[in-house]
Amino acid sequence: MKTLLNDLLSNIRNTNFDLLEAKVFWEEQKKKYQQQGDEENANFVWAILAIITIHHDYRSAHEKLQNAEYYEAWCEAEKVELTAKTLKRNNPQLFENIADIYNQVQILQSIYPYKLFSSSEILIEEHKCSICGKVRNFRNPCGHKVGFLYNGELCHNIVTKCQLVGIALVTDPVNKYAVAFAQDTNGKRIEYDYSPIAFLMKRWKNPYQFWNYQVKEKTLLFYKI
Ligand SMILES: [Zn+2]
């Protein structure tokens, strides 16, 4: 497996590399380990698949930015952020292979003009464990922990009963995709000012060419890193 992983890591930053084909191959590997009950290797392959997903979503964010689809790119960037955090929690060593991408995504997010987000306040009355299917709560834990791996699968809650209590406007959202957009009197969305990103995209052609910026007299100055 080491050789196959090294092959993947040495080719994955070539923008012609077929991520979908790699995904299919590693999904098969994971299934094999899962069937054998080889939890260690199944979890390891989950981490390899997370790397492939991160590259896919990162490239997709860059592509959407090139097409001036700024909100859509923002959502792709959030997916990269979430997968990277889960990867770091479960396999800090493999996370190092995409640490630069995670860093770039955070820098990209920081130049977006979004400041307000909607936040749904949901009262969760019942949820089940995605691994064992048991209804769980603080008093009745099932032993599986949300955000961790079990035989190559990530544990999360499946909400089975809930109530929407309200919606709030927040500056530091749980879900970054919930951007608040203003509307004019005709119900048309008022667009944010994306000009710094548009300026950047004239120069940022290769997603793996990393960059940063500094603010000088209220202007963003971009530079390669
Ligand atoms: Zn469970």
Boltz pocket constraint, residues with backbone or C-beta under 6 A from the ligand:
constraints:
  - pocket:
      binder: B
      contacts: [[A, 129], [A, 130], [A, 131], [A, 132], [A, 133], [A, 134], [A, 142], [A, 143], [A, 144]]
      max_distance: 6.0
